[in-house]
Amino acid sequence: MKKLRILLPLLLLTLCVVLLTACNLTGGDGGDTTPTEKTKIEVTFPDATYNYDGKTYRSLAIVGELPEGVTVTYTGNNVMEYGTYTVYAVFHVAEGYEDRYELPEPMKATLTIKYVDLRETIRNIAFPNQTYYYNGEEKFMEIDGILPEGVHASYEGNNNIDAGEYTVTVSFTYDEGYEKIYKELPAMTATMTILPASYDLSGITFEDTTEEFDGLRKILRLKGQLPDTLDVFYSYTDEYDTVHTEEDEGENFGPSAIGTYIFTLTFESTDSNYSTPVSRTATLTIVPEAVQVTFVEQGFEDVIVRIQKGSTFPDSRLPSPRSERIGYTFAWEDFDKNITEDITVRVVATPIRYNLTFRADTGLTLPDNLPTSYTVEDLPLHLPTVESISTPYAWQIQGSELLPLTTLPVGTYGDIVLIAVTSTETSGLIYEITDAGVIVKGYDGASAYIFLPETYGGKPLISIASDAFRGLPIKYIRLPKTIRNIGNNAFRDCTELDAIDLPSELSNLGNGAFRGCTALTELVLPDSLKSVGLGVLEGTKLTSVKIPFVGSSSTAYGGSAKGYFGYLFGALSAGQNNLYVPDTLKTVTISKYCTRIEAGAFMGLTSLERVVMESDGSLGVRTIGNEAFRDCTALKEVEIAATVVDIPANAEVSNSPFFGCSEELVVKFHCTETTAQAVFGKYFVTVAEGKTANAVFLPDQQ
């Protein structure tokens, strides 16, 4: 009890201290009891607008950050259907935070869900006017641009055929579920214009004409077949500018007196889908009486030219002679070109004078007064005999196997070079003897004219080795008929070699055998050949060549890639023909032992002028491939062998063997025109779309 009396005053004292301290903490000094200032919360509650999509719930939210102890609740949020909604935001403070913050008043905002305005969504959609030309087919217009998912366009007034002006309307429909998403798009209209087409009058002509006076009425008419829906009317103007119409004058329509008349052809279309063509005019000239000039050529039909009586015969109407004979030129006899009556003009044959050149082998001297020219009418032409000259020698025709020669025989034509040679065998030849025969390996002699014997050491010469005469300054070489093979580059770069006789039984020519022989101008590859190497004639300056087949071998057909002419000159494909074949080459003769000319074989040879295909009975070319002579633009004449039975050019115009050649080209067939059309088809002499070469048919010269 005594202790309680002591502790009680102490407890009262402690309580007073605590109360004083609390007063200092809450009221400031001097015992001030003013409450602490609350923090203001800064937030906003903005309106918002959304596009209706039928599946998304939309809500609004305040913008700004609430402090700890303060929360917000919303009323009217979380809506999906389109419309306008008021959303309320109410703020709450947690217990113990009441004196810290000043809560905002309840807020409200507007939530709007609206339809999509399709007109804005597809602002790049257009429906422009369109113009077409009538062609008998339906015309259909469409909008430009891409519609959004669920929206489709449908058209009215579309699918028009006839010429005219049409209004086409496009309206828009919506798939189920999309009709609430988009605001309805209004219909759009555009004008479809179908203009009348033009008649195809490419085959219609209305040409100037000259008629001789005979007292009868003359009328110019169009040529060609008009469309059924196109009518024509004729009129003409006389020298007094009086207009005469067939409709008015009937049977009396048309002038009969000498003079010049302008005819007008007027069209009228009965089909509104076609425009009326522009009128055409042509001149009718009625001239005085004419006389006749008849050009007579044996073996050919007469050519008749009529000109005005008393006028001068124009050179432009002079026909070209058609006669052909080796060694002759043909021209019309002279006649008075002031024609006053009917006359007859005949063709005259004149022999061609050819050059005759004599050359001597090393160490020989030629006699004086040797002839320098000849004609076929001089044959046989006797040559100076060996006995009449101090140094014995024999005459050799360059390129011929005849030796010795005493006369130029009948049948010779063209420029001739005669070589005087001292013997028929040349020293300095290098040989290799094998079991099969003798191989010529080289030459170290002095003569430029070489004659190989048929045998050496009792064995036949069978082969010329590769590079045997390469680069040697030889001018002529004659090979015996026993030679079967000429090796690679055997005569390569023999730049002075201007004549060589290839044996009649030669089987093989190696690669580049005559490459670089720039003096060679003519060459005959024998019919016995079976194969030739690449570029056997590369770098030559040939003007003419005769070949037993086209390409690398007598079997270079079908799938072979070497059945083309340029192979002889080093080309790797037909497309390279013109890069390798010399532009000096003008004439190619194809032996009767060639049976086929492959597609594109002579393609692109722009300097080639003449091709002759030989035939004998059943021997000769039988097939000419598509585009065989395509783009041979200088080609003047092709003689088709009588044996040809297939020119596969029926499918396309451009497949013609002569497509791309000149219209001046003359193609000779050894058959009738009827047979040619039946066998070869309509495009067999086509050179371009709607253009053909000149076909000559020689059925009696098969």
Residue pairs with C-beta under 8 A, 6 or more apart in sequence:
23 31
26 33
27 33
27 34
28 34
35 99
36 99
38 99
38 100
38 101
38 102
39 67
39 100
39 101
39 102
40 101
40 102
41 64
41 66
41 67
41 70
41 91
41 101
41 102
41 103
41 104
42 64
43 62
43 63
43 64
43 65
43 66
43 104
44 62
44 63
44 64
45 60
45 62
45 63
45 87
45 89
45 107
45 108
45 109
46 60
46 63
46 109
47 60
47 109
47 110
47 111
47 112
48 58
48 60
48 109
48 111
48 112
49 112
49 113
49 114
50 56
50 58
50 111
50 112
50 113
50 114
51 113
51 114
51 115
51 116
51 181
52 81
52 82
52 113
52 114
52 115
52 116
52 180
52 181
53 181
54 80
54 177
54 180
54 181
55 80
56 80
57 78
57 79
57 80
58 78
58 79
58 80
58 111
58 113
59 74
59 77
59 78
59 79
59 87
59 111
60 74
60 77
60 87
60 89
60 109
60 111
61 74
62 72
62 89
62 107
66 72
66 91
67 101
68 97
69 93
69 94
69 96
69 97
69 100
69 101
70 91
70 92
70 93
70 94
70 97
70 101
70 103
71 91
71 92
71 94
72 89
72 90
72 91
72 92
73 89
73 90
73 92
74 87
74 88
74 89
74 90
75 87
75 88
75 90
76 85
76 86
76 87
76 88
76 111
77 87
77 111
79 85
79 111
79 113
80 113
81 113
82 113
82 114
82 115
82 180
83 112
83 113
84 110
84 111
84 112
85 110
85 111
85 112
85 113
86 108
86 109
86 110
86 111
87 108
87 109
87 110
87 111
88 106
88 107
88 108
89 106
89 107
89 108
89 109
90 106
91 103
91 104
91 106
92 103
93 101
93 103
115 180
115 181
115 182
115 183
116 181
116 182
116 183
117 182
117 183
118 148
118 151
118 172
118 182
118 183
118 184
118 185
119 183
119 185
119 186
121 148
121 182
122 145
122 147
122 148
122 151
122 185
124 145
125 143
125 144
125 145
125 146
125 147
126 143
126 144
126 145
127 141
127 143
127 144
127 170
127 188
127 189
127 190
128 144
128 190
129 190
129 191
129 192
129 193
130 139
130 141
130 190
130 191
130 192
130 193
131 193
131 194
131 195
132 139
132 192
132 193
132 194
132 195
133 194
133 195
133 196
133 197
134 161
134 162
134 163
134 194
134 195
134 196
134 197
134 273
134 274
135 197
136 161
136 273
137 161
138 159
138 160
138 161
139 158
139 159
139 160
139 161
139 192
139 194
140 155
140 158
140 159
141 155
141 158
141 168
141 190
141 192
142 153
142 155
143 153
143 170
143 188
147 153
147 172
148 182
149 178
150 174
150 175
150 177
150 178
150 181
150 182
151 172
151 173
151 174
151 175
151 178
151 182
151 185
152 172
152 173
152 174
152 175
153 170
153 171
153 172
153 173
154 170
154 171
154 172
154 173
155 168
155 169
155 170
156 168
156 169
156 170
156 171
157 166
157 167
157 168
157 169
157 192
158 168
158 192
160 166
160 192
160 194
161 194
162 194
162 272
162 273
163 194
163 195
163 196
163 197
163 272
163 273
163 274
164 193
164 194
164 272
165 191
165 192
165 193
165 194
166 191
166 192
166 193
166 194
167 189
167 190
167 191
167 192
168 189
168 190
168 191
168 192
169 187
169 188
169 189
170 187
170 188
170 189
170 190
171 187
172 184
172 185
172 187
174 181
174 182
195 275
196 269
196 272
196 273
196 274
196 275
197 273
197 274
197 275
198 274
198 275
198 277
199 227
199 230
199 267
199 269
199 274
199 275
199 277
200 227
201 224
201 277
203 224
203 225
204 222
204 223
204 224
204 225
204 226
205 222
205 223
205 224
206 220
206 222
206 223
206 263
206 265
206 280
206 281
206 282
207 220
207 223
207 282
208 282
208 283
208 284
208 285
209 220
209 282
209 283
209 284
209 285
210 284
210 285
210 286
210 287
211 218
211 284
211 285
211 286
211 287
212 286
212 287
212 288
212 289
212 290
212 306
213 257
213 258
213 286
213 287
213 288
213 289
215 256
216 256
217 252
217 253
217 254
217 255
217 256
218 254
218 255
218 256
218 284
218 286
219 234
219 246
219 253
219 254
219 263
220 234
220 236
220 263
220 265
220 282
220 284
221 234
222 232
222 265
222 280
226 232
227 274
229 269
229 270
229 271
229 274
230 267
230 268
230 269
230 270
230 271
230 274
230 277
231 267
231 268
231 269
231 270
232 265
232 266
232 267
232 268
233 245
233 246
233 247
233 265
233 266
233 268
234 245
234 246
234 253
234 263
234 264
234 265
234 266
235 243
235 244
235 245
235 246
235 263
235 264
235 266
236 243
236 244
236 254
236 255
236 261
236 262
236 263
236 264
236 284
237 243
237 244
237 261
237 262
237 264
238 244
238 255
238 259
238 261
239 259
239 260
239 261
244 253
245 253
246 253
255 261
255 284
255 286
256 286
257 286
258 286
258 287
258 288
259 285
259 286
260 283
260 284
260 285
260 286
261 283
261 284
261 285
261 286
262 281
262 282
262 283
262 284
263 281
263 282
263 283
263 284
264 279
264 280
264 281
265 279
265 280
265 281
265 282
266 279
267 276
267 277
267 278
267 279
268 276
269 275
269 276
269 277
287 308
288 308
288 309
289 308
289 309
290 306
290 307
290 308
290 309
291 306
291 307
291 308
291 309
291 339
291 340
291 341
291 342
291 343
292 304
292 305
292 306
292 342
292 343
293 304
293 305
293 306
293 307
293 313
293 335
293 339
293 342
293 343
293 344
293 345
294 302
294 303
294 304
294 342
294 343
294 344
294 345
295 302
295 303
295 304
295 305
295 319
295 332
295 344
295 345
295 346
295 347
296 302
296 344
296 345
296 346
296 347
297 303
297 321
297 322
297 323
297 330
297 346
297 347
298 323
298 347
299 323
300 322
300 323
303 319
305 313
305 317
305 319
307 313
307 314
307 317
307 339
309 339
309 340
309 341
310 338
310 339
310 340
311 338
311 339
312 337
312 338
312 339
313 335
313 337
313 338
313 339
318 332
321 330
321 331
321 332
321 347
323 330
323 347
323 349
324 330
325 349
326 376
326 413
327 351
327 352
327 375
327 376
327 377
327 413
328 349
328 350
328 351
328 352
328 376
329 349
329 350
329 352
330 347
330 348
330 349
330 350
331 347
331 348
331 350
332 345
332 346
332 347
332 348
333 345
333 346
333 347
333 348
335 343
335 345
351 375
351 376
351 377
352 375
352 376
352 413
353 373
353 374
353 375
354 373
354 374
354 375
354 413
354 414
354 415
354 416
355 372
355 373
355 415
355 416
356 370
356 371
356 372
356 373
356 374
356 415
356 416
356 418
357 372
357 415
357 416
357 417
357 418
358 366
358 370
358 417
358 418
358 420
359 366
359 417
359 418
359 419
359 420
360 366
360 393
360 419
360 420
361 393
361 419
361 420
361 421
361 422
361 447
361 448
361 449
362 446
362 447
362 448
362 449
363 391
363 422
364 391
364 393
364 420
364 422
365 391
366 420
367 384
367 388
367 389
370 384
371 381
374 381
374 408
374 416
376 410
376 412
376 413
379 408
379 409
379 410
379 411
379 412
380 407
380 408
380 409
380 410
381 407
381 408
382 406
382 407
383 395
383 405
383 406
383 407
383 408
383 418
385 406
386 392
386 393
386 394
386 404
391 422
392 422
393 420
393 421
393 422
394 403
394 404
394 405
394 420
394 421
394 424
395 403
395 404
395 405
395 406
395 418
395 419
395 420
396 402
396 403
396 404
396 405
396 418
396 419
396 420
396 421
396 449
396 476
396 478
397 405
397 408
397 416
397 417
397 418
397 419
398 416
398 417
398 418
398 419
398 476
398 498
398 499
399 499
399 500
399 501
399 522
399 524
400 501
401 478
401 501
403 421
403 424
403 451
403 478
405 418
408 416
417 499
419 449
419 476
421 449
421 451
423 451
424 451
424 453
425 451
425 452
425 453
426 443
426 445
426 447
426 449
426 450
426 451
426 452
427 445
428 443
428 444
428 445
428 446
428 447
429 440
429 442
429 443
429 445
429 450
429 452
430 440
430 441
430 442
430 443
430 444
431 438
431 439
431 440
431 441
431 456
431 457
432 438
432 439
432 441
432 465
433 439
433 456
433 457
433 459
436 462
437 459
437 460
437 461
437 462
437 463
437 482
438 455
438 456
438 457
438 459
438 460
438 461
438 462
439 461
439 462
439 463
439 464
439 465
440 452
440 461
440 463
440 464
440 465
440 468
441 465
441 468
442 465
442 468
442 469
443 450
443 468
443 469
443 472
443 474
448 473
448 474
448 475
448 476
448 496
449 474
449 475
449 476
449 477
450 474
450 476
450 477
450 478
451 477
451 478
452 461
452 477
452 478
452 479
452 480
452 483
453 461
453 480
454 460
454 461
454 480
454 481
454 482
455 461
455 482
460 480
460 482
461 479
461 480
461 482
461 483
462 482
462 483
462 484
462 485
463 483
463 484
463 485
463 486
463 487
464 479
464 483
464 485
464 486
464 487
464 490
465 487
465 490
466 487
466 488
466 489
466 490
466 510
467 487
467 488
467 489
467 490
467 492
468 487
468 490
468 491
469 477
469 490
469 491
469 494
470 489
470 490
470 491
470 492
470 493
470 494
471 492
471 493
471 494
472 494
473 494
473 495
473 496
474 494
474 496
474 497
475 496
475 497
475 498
475 499
475 519
476 497
476 498
476 499
476 500
477 491
477 497
477 500
477 501
478 500
478 501
479 500
479 501
479 502
479 503
479 506
480 503
481 503
481 504
481 505
482 503
482 505
483 503
483 505
483 506
484 505
484 506
484 507
484 508
485 506
485 507
485 508
485 510
486 506
486 508
486 509
486 510
486 513
487 510
487 513
488 510
488 511
488 512
488 513
488 533
489 510
489 511
489 512
489 513
489 515
490 510
490 513
491 497
491 500
491 513
491 514
491 517
492 512
492 513
492 514
492 515
492 516
492 517
493 515
493 516
493 517
494 514
494 516
494 517
495 516
495 517
495 518
495 519
496 519
497 514
497 517
497 519
497 520
498 519
498 520
498 521
499 520
500 514
500 520
500 523
502 523
502 524
502 525
502 526
503 526
503 528
504 526
504 527
504 528
505 526
505 528
506 526
506 528
506 529
507 528
507 529
507 530
507 531
508 529
508 530
508 531
508 532
508 533
509 525
509 529
509 531
509 532
509 533
509 536
510 533
510 536
511 533
511 534
511 535
511 536
512 533
512 534
512 535
512 536
512 538
513 532
513 533
513 536
514 520
514 523
514 536
514 537
514 540
515 535
515 536
515 537
515 538
515 539
515 540
515 570
516 538
516 539
516 540
517 539
517 540
518 539
518 540
518 541
519 541
520 540
520 541
520 542
521 541
521 542
521 543
521 544
521 584
522 542
522 543
522 544
522 545
523 537
523 540
523 542
523 545
523 546
524 545
524 546
525 532
525 545
525 546
525 547
525 548
526 548
527 548
527 591
527 592
527 593
528 548
529 548
529 549
529 554
530 553
530 554
531 552
531 553
531 554
532 552
532 553
532 567
532 568
533 552
534 552
534 567
534 570
535 568
535 569
535 570
535 580
536 568
537 545
537 568
537 569
538 568
538 569
538 570
538 580
540 569
540 582
541 582
541 584
542 582
542 584
542 585
543 584
543 585
543 586
543 587
544 585
544 586
544 587
544 588
544 589
545 568
545 585
545 587
545 588
545 589
546 588
546 589
546 590
546 591
547 565
547 568
547 588
547 589
547 590
547 591
547 594
548 554
548 591
548 593
548 594
549 556
549 591
549 593
549 594
550 556
550 563
550 564
550 565
550 590
550 594
550 596
550 597
550 598
550 601
550 602
551 560
551 562
551 563
551 564
551 565
551 567
551 598
551 601
552 560
552 562
552 563
552 567
553 562
554 593
554 594
556 562
556 563
556 567
556 598
557 563
557 596
557 598
560 598
561 573
563 596
563 598
563 601
564 571
564 573
564 574
564 577
564 598
564 600
564 601
564 602
564 603
565 577
565 581
565 588
565 601
565 602
565 605
566 573
566 574
566 576
566 577
566 578
566 579
566 580
566 581
569 580
569 581
569 582
570 580
571 577
571 579
571 580
571 581
574 600
574 601
574 603
574 604
575 600
575 603
575 604
577 602
577 603
577 604
577 605
578 604
578 605
578 606
581 605
581 607
581 608
582 607
583 606
583 607
584 607
585 605
585 607
585 608
586 607
586 608
586 609
586 610
587 608
587 609
587 610
587 611
587 612
588 602
588 608
588 610
588 611
588 612
589 611
589 612
589 614
590 597
590 611
590 612
590 613
590 614
590 621
590 641
591 614
592 614
592 615
592 616
592 619
592 620
592 641
593 619
594 613
594 620
594 621
595 620
595 621
595 622
595 623
596 621
596 622
596 623
596 625
597 621
597 623
597 624
597 625
597 628
598 625
598 628
599 625
599 626
599 627
599 628
600 625
600 626
600 627
600 628
600 630
601 625
601 628
601 629
602 608
602 611
602 628
602 629
602 632
603 627
603 628
603 629
603 630
603 631
603 632
604 630
604 631
604 632
605 629
605 632
605 635
606 631
606 632
606 633
606 634
607 634
608 632
608 634
608 635
609 634
609 635
609 636
609 637
610 635
610 636
610 637
610 638
611 629
611 635
611 637
611 638
611 639
612 638
612 639
613 620
613 621
613 638
613 639
613 640
613 641
613 644
614 620
614 641
615 621
615 641
615 642
615 643
615 670
618 643
619 643
620 641
620 642
620 643
620 644
621 640
621 641
621 643
621 644
622 643
622 644
622 645
622 646
623 644
623 645
623 646
623 647
623 648
624 640
624 644
624 646
624 647
624 657
625 648
625 657
626 648
626 649
626 655
626 656
626 657
627 654
627 655
627 656
627 657
627 659
628 657
629 635
629 638
629 657
629 658
629 661
630 657
630 658
630 659
630 660
630 661
631 659
631 660
631 661
632 658
632 660
632 661
633 660
633 661
633 662
634 662
635 658
635 661
635 662
635 665
636 662
636 664
636 665
636 666
637 665
637 666
637 667
637 668
638 658
638 665
638 666
638 667
638 668
639 668
640 667
640 668
640 669
640 670
641 670
642 670
642 671
642 702
645 679
646 679
646 680
647 657
647 679
647 680
647 681
647 684
648 655
649 655
649 656
649 657
649 680
649 681
649 683
649 684
649 686
650 680
650 681
650 682
650 683
652 683
653 659
653 683
653 686
653 689
655 683
656 683
656 684
656 685
656 686
656 687
657 684
658 665
658 667
658 685
658 686
658 687
658 693
659 686
659 687
659 688
660 687
660 688
661 687
661 693
662 687
662 693
663 687
663 688
663 691
663 692
663 693
663 694
664 693
664 694
665 687
665 693
665 694
666 693
666 694
666 696
667 685
667 693
667 694
667 695
667 696
668 696
668 697
668 698
669 676
669 695
669 696
669 697
669 698
670 698
670 699
670 701
670 702
671 679
671 697
671 698
671 699
671 702
672 697
672 699
673 695
673 697
675 699
676 684
676 695
676 697
677 684
685 692
685 693
685 694
685 695
686 692
686 693
687 693
